[in-house]
Amino acid sequence: MRTSIWLVRHGQTLYNLQRRYQSYSDTPLTEHGQRQAAALAHRLRRIPFTVALVSPVERARATAAHLLAGREVPQLEAPGWAETNHGRWEGLTYREVLARFPGEAQARWGQGIHGRAQGGESLAEVVERVGAAWADLLRRYPGGRVLVVTHATPIQLLLCAISGMPPANHWQWRVDQGSLTSLDVYATGTIMRMVNEVPRP
């Protein structure tokens, strides 16, 4: 028996376009992001999903709406698959962070996976959260076809866990906006069917 998981990163948003830190903020999909979501929907149109787990932000919900239009697939809000909380860096560019909070930025990067923006999460905390969400998915939907509409960091951290890479190296996995990553999970291990496939909008 296998469990098939289809991990989708949401389409491009205004903050993505402006290269701003984005976690809990609800910025809309751009026109390009809408086309990316439509292309993903076309790519996945023949997959009979058991359930859809959707990060609780508008960009994920809007992407999922494209993917599930006309389908009777249960859709559940899934906080475990949310993006890293950037705290007070939310909505800022990297240059703006360096200008406003230089000491905090230096401390965050100096502390590795345990560093955090004020009011935000550390990467270590996100590792635990995503790991718990992954274990819950496998427990609840064995043998199913599960759609997860999420963000870059949760997908990168999951790929690290599966491949045995340390989470600090998560940046080595490229996960583009509007991309698809597919995994088949067996009792003996996990097969990566595809990583970061980007259907042409």
C-alpha positions as CSV (number, residue, x, y, z in Angstrom):
1,M,0.0,0.0,0.0
2,R,1.2,3.5,-0.8
3,T,0.1,6.9,0.2
4,S,0.6,9.5,-2.5
5,I,1.1,13.1,-1.5
6,W,1.0,16.1,-3.9
7,L,2.6,19.2,-2.4
8,V,1.8,22.4,-4.1
9,R,3.4,25.8,-3.4
10,H,0.9,28.6,-3.9
11,G,1.0,30.9,-6.9
12,Q,2.9,34.2,-6.9
13,T,1.6,37.0,-4.6
14,L,2.2,40.7,-4.5
15,Y,4.7,40.3,-1.6
16,N,6.5,37.6,-3.6
17,L,6.8,40.0,-6.5
18,Q,8.2,42.7,-4.2
19,R,10.5,40.2,-2.4
20,R,9.0,40.8,1.0
21,Y,8.9,38.5,4.0
22,Q,5.5,36.8,4.0
23,S,4.0,34.3,6.4
24,Y,0.6,35.2,7.9
25,S,-0.1,38.2,5.7
26,D,-2.9,37.9,3.2
27,T,-1.6,39.5,0.0
28,P,-3.5,38.5,-3.2
29,L,-2.2,36.3,-6.0
30,T,-0.9,38.4,-8.9
31,E,-2.3,37.8,-12.4
32,H,0.7,35.6,-13.0
33,G,-0.1,33.7,-9.7
34,Q,-3.6,33.1,-10.9
35,R,-2.2,31.7,-14.2
36,Q,0.1,29.5,-12.2
37,A,-2.8,28.1,-10.1
38,A,-4.8,27.4,-13.3
39,A,-1.8,25.6,-14.8
40,L,-1.5,23.5,-11.6
41,A,-5.2,22.7,-11.8
42,H,-4.8,21.5,-15.4
43,R,-1.8,19.4,-14.5
44,L,-3.6,17.7,-11.5
45,R,-7.1,17.4,-13.1
46,R,-7.0,13.6,-13.3
47,I,-5.7,12.9,-9.8
48,P,-8.7,11.7,-7.6
49,F,-7.7,13.3,-4.3
50,T,-8.9,11.9,-1.0
51,V,-8.5,15.1,0.8
52,A,-6.9,18.6,0.5
53,L,-4.9,20.1,3.4
54,V,-4.6,23.8,3.0
55,S,-2.4,26.3,4.8
56,P,-4.7,28.9,6.6
57,V,-3.8,32.0,4.5
58,E,-5.5,33.5,1.5
59,R,-2.8,32.7,-1.1
60,A,-3.1,29.0,-0.3
61,R,-6.9,29.1,-0.2
62,A,-7.0,30.9,-3.6
63,T,-4.6,28.4,-5.1
64,A,-6.6,25.5,-3.7
65,A,-9.8,27.0,-5.1
66,H,-8.4,26.7,-8.6
67,L,-7.2,23.1,-8.0
68,L,-10.5,21.9,-6.5
69,A,-13.0,23.8,-8.6
70,G,-15.8,21.4,-9.7
71,R,-14.6,18.6,-7.4
72,E,-16.1,17.1,-4.3
73,V,-12.9,16.8,-2.3
74,P,-12.9,17.6,1.5
75,Q,-10.8,20.6,2.2
76,L,-9.3,21.1,5.6
77,E,-7.4,24.0,7.1
78,A,-4.0,22.8,8.1
79,P,-2.0,25.2,10.4
80,G,0.9,22.7,10.5
81,W,1.7,23.5,6.9
82,A,1.9,27.2,7.3
83,E,5.0,29.2,6.4
84,T,7.6,30.2,9.0
85,N,6.2,33.1,11.1
86,H,8.5,36.1,10.4
87,G,7.3,38.1,13.4
88,R,8.0,41.8,13.1
89,W,9.9,41.2,9.8
90,E,6.6,40.5,8.1
91,G,6.1,42.6,5.1
92,L,9.6,44.0,5.0
93,T,12.3,43.4,2.4
94,Y,15.7,42.0,3.4
95,R,17.3,45.4,3.0
96,E,14.6,47.0,5.2
97,V,15.2,44.4,7.9
98,L,18.9,45.2,7.9
99,A,18.2,48.9,8.1
100,R,15.7,48.6,10.9
101,F,16.9,45.7,12.9
102,P,20.6,45.1,12.2
103,G,21.4,43.6,15.5
104,E,18.4,41.3,15.5
105,A,19.2,40.2,11.9
106,Q,22.8,39.4,12.9
107,A,21.7,37.4,15.9
108,R,19.1,35.5,14.0
109,W,21.5,34.3,11.3
110,G,24.2,33.7,13.9
111,Q,22.1,31.3,15.9
112,G,21.5,28.9,12.9
113,I,18.2,27.0,13.0
114,H,17.4,28.4,16.5
115,G,17.5,32.1,15.4
116,R,14.2,34.0,15.0
117,A,12.8,37.4,14.3
118,Q,11.1,39.1,17.3
119,G,7.7,37.6,17.6
120,G,8.4,34.9,15.0
121,E,9.4,31.2,14.8
122,S,12.8,29.6,14.6
123,L,13.5,27.1,11.8
124,A,13.9,24.5,14.6
125,E,10.3,25.1,15.7
126,V,9.1,24.9,12.1
127,V,10.9,21.6,11.7
128,E,8.9,20.2,14.7
129,R,5.6,21.6,13.4
130,V,6.0,20.3,9.9
131,G,7.2,16.9,11.2
132,A,4.0,16.6,13.4
133,A,1.8,17.6,10.4
134,W,3.5,15.0,8.2
135,A,3.1,12.3,10.8
136,D,-0.6,13.2,11.3
137,L,-1.2,13.1,7.5
138,L,0.3,9.6,7.2
139,R,-1.7,8.4,10.2
140,R,-5.0,9.8,9.0
141,Y,-4.9,9.0,5.3
142,P,-3.0,5.7,4.8
143,G,-3.4,4.6,1.2
144,G,-4.9,7.9,0.2
145,R,-4.1,10.6,-2.4
146,V,-3.5,13.8,-0.4
147,L,-3.2,17.3,-1.8
148,V,-1.2,19.7,0.4
149,V,-1.3,23.4,-0.6
150,T,1.5,25.0,1.3
151,H,4.7,27.1,1.1
152,A,8.3,26.8,0.2
153,T,9.8,26.2,3.7
154,P,7.5,23.3,4.8
155,I,8.2,21.5,1.5
156,Q,12.0,22.1,1.8
157,L,12.1,20.9,5.3
158,L,10.1,17.7,4.5
159,L,12.5,17.0,1.6
160,C,15.4,17.4,4.0
161,A,13.8,15.0,6.5
162,I,13.1,12.4,3.8
163,S,16.6,12.6,2.2
164,G,18.5,12.7,5.5
165,M,19.8,16.3,5.0
166,P,20.1,18.6,8.0
167,P,17.3,21.3,8.1
168,A,19.9,24.0,8.0
169,N,20.5,23.0,4.3
170,H,16.8,23.4,3.4
171,W,17.7,26.3,1.0
172,Q,19.4,23.8,-1.3
173,W,16.0,22.5,-2.4
174,R,14.5,24.9,-5.0
175,V,10.7,25.2,-4.5
176,D,9.3,27.8,-6.9
177,Q,5.9,29.5,-6.7
178,G,3.3,27.5,-8.5
179,S,5.3,24.3,-8.3
180,L,4.4,20.7,-7.6
181,T,6.3,18.1,-5.6
182,S,5.1,14.5,-5.4
183,L,5.9,11.7,-3.0
184,D,4.9,8.1,-2.7
185,V,5.2,6.7,0.8
186,Y,5.5,3.0,1.4
187,A,6.0,1.0,4.6
188,T,9.7,0.6,3.5
189,G,10.4,4.2,2.6
190,T,9.5,7.2,0.4
191,I,9.9,7.7,-3.3
192,M,10.3,11.2,-4.7
193,R,8.3,11.1,-7.9
194,M,9.0,14.7,-8.7
195,V,10.4,17.8,-7.1
196,N,9.6,21.4,-8.1
197,E,7.8,20.7,-11.3
198,V,6.4,24.0,-12.6
199,P,3.5,23.6,-15.1
200,R,3.6,26.2,-17.8
201,P,0.9,28.9,-17.2
